């Protein structure tokens, strides 16, 4: 059986939807904190099991019969390492035969603060001796386009990335890659550096917003501290604002740039273009 953690999340849902086009529903296990949130999958025949990263004592039983597991990283930054270790321990106890983990681009050398917990999780998986694949995902294009309507309205994109290039891809691209690795029987203990075919700067992104919307949008560079203050000013919690500002500033040095095209090779098609992503949001 093939299991996916975080099945009610944006990425988890897309992975399961992709798997449903490839294998029988009864061979898919949706692992989720609140099973009622994935009732639509249960109605299609997917096996749904309660799975809470913070309740380690119950995790192994939820993995019974699972051969290949996709561990989607927790969204609770600061608690991820402990949560992921609990899942890894449960996978060993349950006899899981393979684990794929959604990590971060260049996790072993990335200067991003977010990479710290991903490195620790990768190390824990290696230590477990479970056969593995590390899906080192770059940024989602949706990280930017989710703000597109407001940015067009205000005529500005703000950030601390200077002219750093970002090789983003659509969430559906990363989901397709995760599904492909999960159902394949290729050699294990693989590391995939996954990113979009197309790289862009925030100035390029602003220009694309202008092109698609017909309204002038410019990129306004801010120092990290200034950007963090701006994010706090629009209501983001201080820790989240600090994390986003640090990631934006670090990306100026190329932390989110990748040219290997491993993602498009893995999924057998080009990744979502920036312009197509913007069109989908604005039109």
Backbone as numpy.savetxt, mean C-alpha at the origin, in Angstrom:
# Nx Ny Nz CAx CAy CAz Cx Cy Cz
-5.55 -22.93 0.76 -6.39 -21.73 0.76 -5.51 -20.48 0.76
-6.06 -19.41 0.21 -5.36 -18.14 0.09 -6.03 -17.13 1.02
-5.26 -16.52 1.92 -5.84 -15.60 2.89 -5.26 -14.20 2.72
-6.11 -13.21 3.00 -5.72 -11.81 2.88 -6.10 -11.10 4.17
-5.14 -10.50 4.84 -5.46 -9.71 6.03 -5.94 -8.32 5.61
-6.56 -7.61 6.54 -7.04 -6.27 6.23 -8.02 -6.27 5.07
-8.88 -7.28 5.03 -9.74 -7.48 3.86 -10.78 -6.39 3.66
-11.07 -5.61 4.69 -12.05 -4.54 4.53 -11.41 -3.23 4.13
-10.08 -3.20 4.06 -9.39 -1.98 3.68 -9.39 -1.76 2.18
-8.92 -0.60 1.76 -8.96 -0.26 0.34 -8.13 -1.23 -0.50
-6.94 -1.55 -0.05 -6.10 -2.48 -0.80 -6.61 -3.90 -0.68
-6.96 -4.31 0.53 -7.44 -5.68 0.75 -8.65 -6.02 -0.09
-9.60 -5.10 -0.19 -10.79 -5.34 -1.01 -10.41 -5.58 -2.47
-9.48 -4.76 -2.96 -9.08 -4.89 -4.36 -8.36 -6.21 -4.61
-7.56 -6.64 -3.64 -6.87 -7.92 -3.80 -7.89 -9.06 -3.88
-8.87 -9.06 -3.00 -9.86 -10.13 -3.00 -10.70 -10.08 -4.28
-11.07 -8.90 -4.73 -11.81 -8.79 -5.98 -11.00 -9.37 -7.15
-9.69 -9.14 -7.12 -8.83 -9.69 -8.17 -8.75 -11.21 -8.05
-8.58 -11.70 -6.84 -8.51 -13.15 -6.63 -9.78 -13.84 -7.10
-10.92 -13.20 -6.93 -12.19 -13.79 -7.33 -12.27 -14.03 -8.83
-11.45 -13.33 -9.60 -11.43 -13.55 -11.05 -10.50 -14.69 -11.44
-9.77 -15.23 -10.44 -8.74 -16.22 -10.75 -8.95 -17.57 -10.07
-9.55 -17.57 -8.90 -9.73 -18.82 -8.16 -11.13 -18.89 -7.57
-11.52 -20.07 -7.13 -12.86 -20.26 -6.57 -13.00 -19.51 -5.24
-14.17 -18.91 -5.01 -14.38 -18.13 -3.78 -14.10 -18.91 -2.50
-14.44 -20.19 -2.49 -14.25 -21.00 -1.30 -12.80 -21.23 -0.95
-11.87 -20.88 -1.87 -10.45 -21.02 -1.61 -9.83 -19.71 -1.09
-10.68 -18.70 -0.93 -10.20 -17.38 -0.47 -10.70 -17.14 0.95
-9.81 -16.70 1.82 -10.16 -16.38 3.20 -9.94 -14.88 3.41
-11.00 -14.18 3.74 -10.93 -12.75 4.04 -10.77 -12.60 5.55
-9.64 -12.07 5.97 -9.35 -11.89 7.39 -9.57 -10.43 7.75
-10.46 -10.19 8.69 -10.88 -8.82 8.96 -11.31 -8.67 10.42
-11.05 -7.52 10.97 -11.41 -7.28 12.38 -12.92 -7.39 12.58
-13.68 -6.81 11.67 -15.14 -6.83 11.77 -15.72 -7.52 10.54
-16.10 -8.79 10.65 -16.60 -9.54 9.48 -17.81 -8.91 8.80
-18.59 -8.11 9.51 -19.77 -7.51 8.89 -19.39 -6.52 7.79
-18.14 -6.05 7.82 -17.72 -5.08 6.82 -17.40 -5.69 5.46
-17.35 -7.02 5.40 -17.09 -7.68 4.12 -18.20 -8.69 3.80
-19.41 -8.34 4.16 -20.54 -9.23 3.92 -20.70 -9.54 2.44
-20.35 -8.60 1.58 -20.50 -8.83 0.15 -19.60 -9.97 -0.33
-18.44 -10.13 0.30 -17.57 -11.24 -0.06 -18.13 -12.57 0.45
-18.64 -12.55 1.66 -19.25 -13.76 2.22 -20.40 -14.23 1.34
-21.17 -13.28 0.82 -22.30 -13.62 -0.05 -21.85 -14.26 -1.37
-20.61 -14.02 -1.73 -20.05 -14.61 -2.96 -19.37 -15.95 -2.70
-19.35 -16.37 -1.44 -18.75 -17.65 -1.11 -17.36 -17.58 -0.53
-16.84 -16.37 -0.34 -15.53 -16.21 0.29 -15.65 -16.57 1.77
-14.65 -17.25 2.29 -14.61 -17.58 3.72 -14.18 -16.34 4.48
-14.99 -15.89 5.43 -14.69 -14.69 6.20 -14.40 -15.08 7.64
-13.28 -14.63 8.17 -12.89 -14.94 9.55 -12.46 -13.68 10.29
-12.87 -13.59 11.54 -12.44 -12.47 12.38 -10.93 -12.56 12.61
-10.27 -11.42 12.51 -8.81 -11.40 12.59 -8.37 -10.03 13.07
-7.93 -9.96 14.32 -7.54 -8.70 14.94 -6.06 -8.75 15.26
-5.26 -7.89 14.63 -3.82 -7.86 14.86 -3.47 -7.75 16.34
-4.36 -7.12 17.11 -4.07 -6.89 18.52 -4.53 -8.02 19.44
-5.09 -9.07 18.88 -5.57 -10.20 19.67 -4.81 -11.45 19.25
-3.52 -11.50 19.62 -2.62 -12.54 19.14 -3.07 -13.95 19.45
-3.79 -14.13 20.56 -4.18 -15.48 20.97 -5.17 -16.14 20.01
-5.86 -15.34 19.21 -6.89 -15.89 18.32 -6.43 -16.00 16.87
-5.24 -15.50 16.56 -4.84 -15.40 15.16 -4.55 -16.75 14.52
-3.89 -17.65 15.25 -3.52 -18.94 14.66 -4.73 -19.74 14.24
-5.78 -19.74 15.05 -6.99 -20.50 14.70 -7.65 -19.94 13.45
-7.56 -18.61 13.26 -8.14 -17.99 12.07 -7.37 -18.35 10.80
-6.13 -18.81 10.96 -5.30 -19.18 9.82 -5.32 -20.68 9.52
-6.18 -21.40 10.19 -6.27 -22.85 9.98 -6.60 -23.16 8.52
-5.83 -24.05 7.93 -6.06 -24.46 6.55 -5.49 -23.53 5.51
-4.89 -22.41 5.93 -4.33 -21.43 4.98 -2.93 -21.87 4.56
-2.71 -21.92 3.26 -1.39 -22.26 2.73 -0.59 -21.02 2.36
-1.28 -20.03 1.76 -0.57 -18.84 1.28 -1.28 -17.61 1.84
-0.51 -16.78 2.54 -1.05 -15.64 3.28 -0.48 -14.34 2.76
-1.37 -13.37 2.53 -0.95 -12.00 2.23 -1.14 -11.17 3.49
-0.04 -10.70 4.06 -0.08 -9.81 5.22 -0.01 -8.38 4.72
-1.15 -7.71 4.76 -1.20 -6.29 4.39 -0.84 -5.49 5.63
0.12 -4.61 5.50 0.63 -3.89 6.67 -0.48 -3.11 7.36
-0.41 -3.11 8.67 -1.38 -2.40 9.49 -1.34 -0.90 9.20
-2.46 -0.22 9.43 -2.48 1.23 9.25 -2.20 1.98 10.54
-1.84 1.25 11.60 -1.56 1.87 12.89 -0.06 2.08 13.05
0.42 3.16 12.45 1.84 3.47 12.49 2.28 3.62 13.94
3.39 2.98 14.27 3.87 2.99 15.64 3.56 1.69 16.37
2.54 0.97 15.88 2.17 -0.31 16.47 2.39 -1.47 15.50
2.82 -1.14 14.30 2.91 -2.15 13.25 3.85 -3.30 13.59
5.03 -3.00 14.12 6.00 -4.07 14.34 5.43 -5.16 15.24
4.84 -4.79 16.36 4.28 -5.78 17.29 3.11 -6.51 16.66
2.25 -5.78 15.95 1.10 -6.41 15.30 1.54 -7.42 14.25
2.49 -7.04 13.44 2.96 -7.92 12.38 3.65 -9.15 12.94
4.42 -8.96 14.00 5.09 -10.11 14.63 4.06 -11.11 15.15
2.95 -10.62 15.67 1.90 -11.52 16.15 1.33 -12.35 15.01
1.15 -11.73 13.86 0.64 -12.45 12.69 1.66 -13.47 12.20
2.92 -13.09 12.16 3.98 -14.00 11.71 4.06 -15.22 12.63
4.02 -14.98 13.93 4.05 -16.09 14.89 2.85 -17.01 14.70
1.68 -16.41 14.46 0.47 -17.20 14.25 0.56 -18.01 12.97
1.16 -17.43 11.94 1.31 -18.15 10.67 2.20 -19.37 10.85
3.26 -19.23 11.60 4.14 -20.39 11.88 3.37 -21.45 12.65
2.62 -21.02 13.67 1.90 -21.98 14.50 0.82 -22.71 13.71
0.24 -22.02 12.73 -0.85 -22.61 11.95 -0.35 -23.44 10.77
0.95 -23.43 10.52 1.49 -24.21 9.41 1.31 -23.57 8.05
1.20 -22.22 8.03 1.10 -21.52 6.75 2.38 -21.78 5.95
2.22 -22.01 4.65 3.36 -22.39 3.83 4.09 -21.26 3.14
3.48 -20.06 3.12 4.07 -18.93 2.39 3.43 -17.65 2.88
4.24 -16.60 3.01 3.71 -15.30 3.42 4.24 -14.21 2.50
3.33 -13.42 1.97 3.69 -12.24 1.19 3.36 -11.02 2.05
4.23 -10.04 2.05 4.06 -8.87 2.92 4.15 -7.58 2.13
3.20 -6.67 2.34 3.22 -5.38 1.65 4.12 -4.42 2.41
5.33 -4.28 1.93 6.35 -3.44 2.56 6.39 -2.08 1.86
7.54 -1.44 1.88 7.69 -0.12 1.28 8.89 -0.14 0.33
8.85 0.70 -0.67 9.89 0.75 -1.70 11.28 0.90 -1.07
12.20 0.02 -1.50 13.59 0.06 -1.01 13.67 0.01 0.51
12.86 -0.85 1.11 12.74 -0.87 2.57 14.06 -1.00 3.28
15.01 -1.75 2.72 16.28 -2.00 3.39 17.18 -0.78 3.46
16.90 0.24 2.63 17.77 1.41 2.61 17.01 2.73 2.54
15.70 2.67 2.60 14.89 3.89 2.48 15.12 4.82 3.67
15.28 6.12 3.43 15.42 7.09 4.52 14.09 7.52 5.11
12.98 7.06 4.53 11.67 7.42 5.05 11.46 6.87 6.45
10.90 7.67 7.32 10.58 7.21 8.66 9.64 6.02 8.65
8.74 5.98 7.67 7.79 4.88 7.58 8.47 3.54 7.31
9.70 3.57 6.83 10.39 2.33 6.47 10.86 1.55 7.70
10.97 2.20 8.85 11.55 1.55 10.03 10.77 0.31 10.42
9.44 0.43 10.54 8.63 -0.72 10.93 8.57 -1.78 9.83
8.65 -1.34 8.59 8.68 -2.31 7.49 9.96 -3.13 7.52
11.09 -2.49 7.79 12.35 -3.22 7.91 12.27 -4.25 9.03
11.70 -3.84 10.15 11.59 -4.75 11.29 10.70 -5.94 10.95
9.63 -5.69 10.20 8.73 -6.79 9.82 9.42 -7.74 8.85
10.12 -7.19 7.87 10.85 -8.05 6.93 11.85 -8.93 7.69
12.54 -8.34 8.66 13.51 -9.11 9.45 12.82 -10.22 10.22
11.65 -9.93 10.77 10.91 -10.94 11.53 10.46 -12.09 10.64
10.08 -11.78 9.41 9.67 -12.83 8.48 10.86 -13.70 8.11
11.99 -13.08 7.84 13.20 -13.85 7.54 13.56 -14.76 8.71
13.50 -14.21 9.91 13.82 -14.99 11.11 12.86 -16.16 11.31
11.62 -16.01 10.87 10.61 -17.06 11.04 10.89 -18.28 10.18
11.68 -18.08 9.12 12.01 -19.13 8.14 10.80 -19.56 7.31
9.75 -18.77 7.33 8.64 -19.00 6.42 9.07 -18.59 5.01
8.72 -19.36 3.99 8.94 -18.88 2.62 8.19 -17.56 2.42
8.81 -16.60 1.72 8.20 -15.28 1.68 8.38 -14.59 0.34
7.60 -13.50 0.19 7.81 -12.51 -0.86 7.57 -11.16 -0.23
8.48 -10.22 -0.45 8.29 -8.85 0.02 7.82 -8.00 -1.14
6.64 -7.47 -1.00 6.05 -6.59 -2.02 6.33 -5.16 -1.59
7.44 -4.63 -2.04 7.86 -3.30 -1.59 7.18 -2.24 -2.44
6.03 -1.82 -1.98 5.18 -0.90 -2.73 5.67 0.54 -2.63
5.65 1.21 -3.78 5.88 2.64 -3.80 4.60 3.37 -3.40
4.57 4.66 -3.64 3.40 5.47 -3.26 2.21 5.15 -4.16
1.03 5.27 -3.61 -0.20 5.17 -4.40 -0.45 6.51 -5.10
-0.86 6.46 -6.34 -1.26 7.69 -7.02 -2.40 8.35 -6.28
-3.25 7.54 -5.65 -4.39 8.07 -4.89 -3.95 8.92 -3.70
-2.71 8.76 -3.23 -2.22 9.62 -2.15 -2.28 11.08 -2.57
-2.18 11.31 -3.87 -2.23 12.67 -4.39 -3.62 13.02 -4.91
-4.19 12.16 -5.74 -5.45 12.51 -6.38 -6.62 12.60 -5.40
-6.48 12.05 -4.20 -7.55 12.17 -3.22 -7.80 13.63 -2.83
-6.80 14.46 -3.08 -6.92 15.89 -2.77 -7.15 16.75 -4.00
-7.35 16.10 -5.17 -7.36 16.83 -6.44 -8.47 17.88 -6.52
-9.65 17.55 -6.06 -10.77 18.51 -6.17 -10.45 19.78 -5.39
-9.97 19.62 -4.18 -9.63 20.79 -3.37 -8.47 21.57 -3.94
-7.49 20.86 -4.49 -6.33 21.54 -5.06 -6.72 22.38 -6.28
-7.63 21.85 -7.09 -8.11 22.64 -8.23 -8.89 23.86 -7.74
-9.70 23.65 -6.71 -10.49 24.76 -6.18 -9.61 25.88 -5.63
-8.48 25.51 -5.01 -7.59 26.51 -4.42 -6.47 26.93 -5.37
-6.35 26.21 -6.49 -5.33 26.57 -7.47 -3.91 26.27 -7.05
-3.75 25.35 -6.09 -2.40 25.09 -5.60 -2.24 23.67 -5.09
-1.06 23.12 -5.32 -0.60 21.87 -4.72 0.54 22.25 -3.80
0.47 21.85 -2.53 1.53 22.20 -1.60 2.31 20.95 -1.19
3.58 21.12 -0.84 4.39 19.99 -0.43 5.83 20.39 -0.27
6.65 19.44 0.20 8.06 19.70 0.47 8.98 18.85 -0.40
8.47 18.37 -1.53 9.21 17.42 -2.35 10.12 18.09 -3.37
10.09 19.42 -3.42 10.92 20.16 -4.39 10.71 19.58 -5.78
11.80 19.18 -6.47 11.66 18.60 -7.81 11.95 17.10 -7.79
11.79 16.48 -6.62 11.97 15.04 -6.51 10.94 14.28 -7.32
11.36 13.20 -7.96 10.46 12.41 -8.79 9.80 11.30 -7.97
8.53 11.07 -8.27 7.72 10.08 -7.56 7.21 9.06 -8.57
7.51 7.79 -8.34 7.08 6.73 -9.26 5.85 6.05 -8.68
4.75 6.75 -8.69 3.52 6.24 -8.08 2.76 5.35 -9.06
1.92 4.49 -8.50 1.03 3.63 -9.30 -0.31 3.57 -8.60
-1.31 3.10 -9.31 -2.65 3.01 -8.74 -2.75 1.89 -7.73
-3.63 2.06 -6.77 -3.84 1.02 -5.77 -4.24 -0.30 -6.43
-5.00 -0.22 -7.51 -5.40 -1.44 -8.21 -4.21 -2.15 -8.84
-3.18 -1.40 -9.21 -1.96 -2.01 -9.75 -1.26 -2.85 -8.68
-1.12 -2.27 -7.50 -0.47 -2.99 -6.40 -1.30 -4.20 -5.97
-2.63 -4.06 -6.01 -3.50 -5.18 -5.66 -3.34 -6.33 -6.66
-3.24 -5.98 -7.92 -3.07 -7.01 -8.95 -1.74 -7.74 -8.76
-0.70 -7.00 -8.38 0.60 -7.63 -8.14 0.55 -8.56 -6.95
-0.12 -8.13 -5.88 -0.23 -8.98 -4.70 -0.97 -10.26 -5.02
-2.05 -10.16 -5.78 -2.81 -11.35 -6.15 -1.96 -12.27 -7.03
-1.21 -11.69 -7.94 -0.37 -12.50 -8.84 0.67 -13.29 -8.06
1.30 -12.65 -7.10 2.31 -13.33 -6.30 1.68 -14.38 -5.40
0.51 -14.07 -4.88 -0.15 -15.00 -3.96 -0.53 -16.30 -4.65
-1.04 -16.22 -5.88 -1.53 -17.43 -6.55 -0.44 -18.13 -7.37
0.68 -17.46 -7.58 1.74 -18.09 -8.37 2.47 -19.13 -7.55
3.15 -20.01 -8.22 3.98 -21.00 -7.53 5.44 -20.80 -7.92
5.79 -19.53 -8.08 7.16 -19.20 -8.46 8.09 -19.39 -7.26
9.36 -19.28 -7.53 10.37 -19.41 -6.48 10.08 -18.44 -5.34
10.21 -18.93 -4.11 9.91 -18.08 -2.96 11.14 -17.31 -2.51
10.98 -16.57 -1.41 12.03 -15.69 -0.88 12.48 -14.69 -1.95
11.47 -13.98 -2.45 11.69 -12.97 -3.49 11.38 -11.58 -2.95
12.07 -10.60 -3.49 11.82 -9.20 -3.15 11.44 -8.46 -4.43
10.30 -7.81 -4.40 9.81 -7.07 -5.57 9.76 -5.58 -5.23
10.55 -4.78 -5.95 10.49 -3.33 -5.80 9.43 -2.84 -6.78
8.29 -2.41 -6.25 7.12 -2.12 -7.08 6.83 -0.62 -7.14
6.71 -0.11 -8.34 6.44 1.32 -8.54 5.85 1.52 -9.92
5.35 2.72 -10.16 4.72 3.02 -11.43 5.70 3.17 -12.58
5.21 2.93 -13.78 6.04 3.12 -14.98 6.43 4.59 -15.17
5.52 5.46 -14.77 5.67 6.89 -15.00 6.10 7.58 -13.71
7.10 8.45 -13.80 7.53 9.23 -12.64 7.17 10.69 -12.87
6.82 11.38 -11.79 6.41 12.78 -11.91 6.84 13.57 -10.68
7.00 14.86 -10.87 7.26 15.76 -9.76 5.92 16.36 -9.32
5.90 17.05 -8.22 4.65 17.69 -7.81 4.29 18.83 -8.76
5.28 19.42 -9.40 4.99 20.42 -10.42 4.31 19.75 -11.61
4.75 18.56 -11.98 4.09 17.80 -13.05 2.65 17.48 -12.66
2.46 17.10 -11.41 1.11 16.78 -10.93 0.21 18.02 -11.02
0.72 19.16 -10.59 -0.06 20.40 -10.67 -0.40 20.74 -12.12
0.56 20.53 -13.01 0.32 20.80 -14.44 -0.75 19.87 -15.00
-0.76 18.63 -14.54 -1.79 17.68 -14.99 -3.16 18.09 -14.48
-3.23 18.56 -13.25 -4.50 19.08 -12.74 -4.99 20.24 -13.60
-4.07 21.12 -13.97 -4.43 22.26 -14.82 -4.96 21.79 -16.17
-4.26 20.84 -16.77 -4.63 20.34 -18.09 -6.02 19.71 -18.08
-6.27 18.89 -17.09 -7.54 18.16 -17.05 -8.70 19.05 -16.63
-8.46 19.94 -15.67 -9.54 20.78 -15.15 -9.79 22.04 -15.96
-8.76 22.49 -16.69 -8.88 23.74 -17.41 -8.69 24.95 -16.52
-8.25 24.74 -15.28 -8.01 25.82 -14.33 -6.54 25.84 -13.94
-6.03 27.02 -13.67 -4.62 27.15 -13.33 -4.35 26.58 -11.94
-3.42 25.63 -11.88 -2.99 25.04 -10.61 -1.47 25.05 -10.60
-0.87 25.55 -9.53 0.58 25.61 -9.45 1.07 24.85 -8.22
2.34 24.46 -8.28 2.95 23.78 -7.14 3.63 24.81 -6.26
3.30 24.80 -4.99 3.89 25.72 -4.02 4.78 24.92 -3.08
6.10 25.13 -3.22 7.05 24.41 -2.36 7.08 25.04 -0.97
7.10 24.19 0.05 7.22 24.65 1.43 8.32 23.86 2.13
9.01 24.49 3.05 9.95 23.76 3.91 9.14 22.77 4.74
9.81 21.73 5.21 9.11 20.66 5.94 8.32 21.20 7.14
8.93 22.09 7.91 8.24 22.62 9.08 7.02 23.45 8.68
7.16 24.19 7.61 6.04 25.01 7.12 4.91 24.14 6.61
5.26 23.09 5.89 4.25 22.18 5.36 3.53 21.45 6.49
4.30 21.02 7.49 3.68 20.35 8.63 2.68 21.28 9.31
3.06 22.53 9.49 2.16 23.50 10.12 0.91 23.72 9.28
1.08 23.72 7.95 -0.07 23.89 7.06 -1.04 22.71 7.20
-0.49 21.51 7.29 -1.33 20.31 7.44 -2.07 20.33 8.77
-1.37 20.74 9.82 -2.03 20.86 11.12 -3.12 21.92 11.06
-2.86 22.97 10.28 -3.82 24.06 10.16 -5.12 23.66 9.51
-5.07 22.62 8.66 -6.31 22.16 8.04 -6.96 21.01 8.81
-6.41 20.74 10.01 -7.08 19.80 10.89 -6.46 18.44 11.06
-5.31 18.18 10.42 -4.68 16.86 10.59 -4.05 16.75 11.97
-4.16 15.59 12.60 -3.50 15.40 13.89 -2.01 15.62 13.77
-1.38 16.11 14.82 0.06 16.44 14.77 0.94 15.28 14.32
0.74 14.05 14.84 1.61 12.95 14.38 1.46 12.65 12.90
0.23 12.69 12.40 0.00 12.43 10.98 0.60 13.53 10.13
0.42 14.77 10.54 0.99 15.89 9.80 2.51 15.79 9.76
3.12 15.41 10.87 4.57 15.27 10.91 5.05 14.16 9.99
4.33 13.04 9.98 4.71 11.91 9.13 4.60 12.28 7.65
3.50 12.94 7.28 3.31 13.32 5.88 4.35 14.34 5.43
4.65 15.29 6.30 5.64 16.31 5.94 7.03 15.69 5.81
7.37 14.78 6.73 8.68 14.12 6.65 8.78 13.29 5.38
7.71 12.58 5.03 7.73 11.77 3.81 7.87 12.64 2.57
7.16 13.76 2.55 7.23 14.67 1.40 8.63 15.24 1.25
9.23 15.66 2.35 10.57 16.24 2.28 11.61 15.20 1.89
11.49 13.99 2.43 12.45 12.93 2.13 12.36 12.52 0.66
11.16 12.57 0.10 10.98 12.21 -1.31 11.73 13.15 -2.24
12.09 14.32 -1.76 12.85 15.26 -2.59 14.19 14.66 -2.99
14.71 13.74 -2.18 15.99 13.12 -2.49 15.89 11.84 -3.29
14.69 11.50 -3.75 14.53 10.34 -4.61 14.05 9.08 -3.91
13.56 9.20 -2.68 13.15 8.01 -1.92 11.96 7.29 -2.53
11.22 7.97 -3.39 10.03 7.35 -4.00 10.19 7.20 -5.52
11.43 7.20 -5.98 11.72 7.09 -7.41 12.27 5.70 -7.71
11.71 5.05 -8.73 12.12 3.70 -9.12 11.85 3.51 -10.60
12.80 2.98 -11.34 12.67 2.83 -12.79 12.64 1.38 -13.25
12.60 0.43 -12.34 12.76 -0.97 -12.72 11.59 -1.58 -13.48
10.41 -0.99 -13.38 9.20 -1.49 -14.05 8.86 -2.94 -13.67
9.22 -3.33 -12.48 8.88 -4.67 -12.01 7.38 -4.82 -11.85
6.71 -3.76 -11.44 5.27 -3.84 -11.21 4.52 -4.13 -12.51
4.78 -3.36 -13.54 4.05 -3.59 -14.80 4.41 -4.94 -15.40
5.64 -5.39 -15.21 6.02 -6.72 -15.69 5.24 -7.80 -14.95
5.10 -7.63 -13.65 4.42 -8.61 -12.83 2.94 -8.71 -13.17
2.30 -7.57 -13.44 0.85 -7.59 -13.70 0.52 -7.71 -15.19
1.52 -7.62 -16.04 1.31 -7.83 -17.47 0.63 -6.70 -18.19
0.72 -5.50 -17.66 0.13 -4.33 -18.31 0.79 -3.07 -17.75
0.66 -1.93 -18.45 1.21 -0.68 -17.91 0.48 -0.29 -16.62
1.15 0.42 -15.76 0.51 0.92 -14.55 -0.32 2.15 -14.88
-1.21 2.49 -13.96 -2.11 3.64 -14.15 -1.29 4.92 -14.34
-1.61 5.66 -15.39 -0.90 6.92 -15.63 -1.46 8.01 -14.73
-0.64 9.02 -14.50 -1.08 10.14 -13.68 -2.28 10.84 -14.30
-2.24 11.06 -15.60 -3.34 11.77 -16.24 -4.64 10.96 -16.15
-4.56 9.64 -16.33 -5.77 8.82 -16.22 -6.32 8.85 -14.82
-5.44 8.89 -13.84 -5.88 8.93 -12.44 -6.58 10.26 -12.14
-6.02 11.34 -12.65 -6.62 12.66 -12.42 -7.97 12.77 -13.13
-8.03 12.26 -14.37 -9.29 12.28 -15.10 -10.37 11.53 -14.33
-10.02 10.38 -13.79 -11.00 9.57 -13.05 -11.58 10.32 -11.87
-10.79 11.19 -11.27 -11.26 11.94 -10.09 -12.03 13.20 -10.50
-11.52 13.92 -11.49 -12.09 15.22 -11.83 -13.23 15.17 -12.84
-13.33 14.06 -13.58 -14.37 14.03 -14.59 -15.39 12.92 -14.32
